[in-house]
Amino acid sequence: MPESRAASAPARLADETSMGKTTIAASVVQKIAGIAAREIAGVYAMGGGVSRAFGAIRDRIPGGGGTSSTSGVQVEVGEKQAAVDLDIVVEYGASIADLARAVRRNVITAVERMTGLEVIEVNIAVNDIHLPSDDEDTTQPATSRVE
């Protein structure tokens, strides 16, 4: 468990030297983890069905797509450690076990390298599988039965 799980503090101590200290906001860790997860082939999308639906609406609003890189990512950040929870949608045919290992490894590597925080766990919830048939456009206009 992270050493401090206070959700109210927006930034955590990442480094302190005689020259000053560096803090990293939880939202930064959240964004790094989201980008790292999406880099893995086989991850179709992030987030559960509801968050993806809201994300699709938000993306259609000008200026509303600012949080798409954090959809499906929750983090807890302490002074020296971080824990990450991911909700993902997997491409059909991908080995979920192998994909989860690759995502976990990439998220841990990215967060630890960029922040210096120790990632103690990355929990992955697979909420859906994307089928190739899901890409077909089903919004074709209906033909009229009358002239």
N, C-alpha and C positions, 0 to 999 in steps of 0.2 A: 504494500500500500504506500502511496506517496506520503512523505513526512507531514505534509500539511494539505488538507483538503478544503480549505476555506474558499468557497465559491465567490465570496464578495470581493476578494482582492483581485484587481484586474491584471497585475503584473507580479512576477516572482523574481527573486534574486537568482541570477544565473552566474554571476562572477563578481567578486569583490577583491580589489587590490588596493594598494596604498594610493593609487592614482584615481580611484573612484570605483563605482559599482555599475554593473550592467543588469538590467531587468528585462524579462521577456514576457510579453502578454500571452495569456492563454490562447487568444485568438490567433497569434502567430504560430504556436504549436499546432493548433487545429488546422490551419491552412497548409502547413508543411506536410502534415499527416495525410490530408486529403489529396494533395498533389501527388505525393509518393504512392498512394494506393492506386490512383488512376493511371500511373505509369505502367502498371503491370498488364500485359496482354491477357485478356479473358475477363477483365473487370469491365462490364458494360456501363454501369452507372453506380452512383452512390445514393444512399438513402432508401427509406421505405416507400411504399406506394403513395402515401399521403404527402410526404415531403417532396417526392419527385413531381407530383401533380402541382403542388404549390410552386415548385421550382420552374416548371414549364410555363406557368402563368406569369411568374416574376420575370422570366427571360423575355417575355413578349412586351413587357412594360419598359419603355426607354429609361435607362438608368437604374433598372430594378434588378439587374443580374449580378450585383456585387457580392452576394454570399454563396454563389453556386459552388465555389471551391471548398466550402465547409459543410455542404449538405451531406448528411449521413455520417458526420464526424463529431464525436464528443470527446473532450479531453478533461483530465484533472491534472493540474500542475502544482507541484510543491516547490520547495526551495531548491531541491537537487534532483527530483524525480518527476516523471510524468507517466500517466496511464492513458491509453487511447482506446476508444470503442468505435468500431466502424460498422455501418450497415451497407452491404453491397448487393448488386445485382450481377450475376455471373452469366457469361455467354454460354449458350447450350453447347455441350460437348467438352467443355473444359473440366479438368479434374479439380473438383472443389478442394480436396485436401492439398494438392500441390499448389493450387492458386492461393489458398490461405497462407501456406508457408511462405510463398514468394512475396505476398503483400506484407505479411508480418515482418519479414526480413528487410524489405525495402523501407517500410515506415520506421522501423527501429533505427536503421542506418541513417536515414535522412534526418530524423529528429535529433539523434545524438550528435551527428556530425555538425549540424547547423546551430544547435542550441547549447550543446554541452551538458544537457540534462540526461540522466539515466532513464531509459524507458523500461519500466518494470513489467508492463504487460500491454499487449495489443489484442483486444477481444474483437472477433469478427463474427457478425451475424449475416448469413446469406438469406436475404428476404425474397429473392425471386430469381428466376432463370429467364434470360432473354432468348426468345426463339426467332430464327430468321423470318418466320412468317409474321412476326410482330411488326416488321418494317414495311410490310405492304400497305399501300395507301387505301384505307377503307372508307375515306371520306369523299368518295366520288359522288357527284350529284345524282340523285335518283331520277330515272327517266319517268316522264309523266305518262299516266295511263290514258289520258284524254288529250285531244288536240284542241 
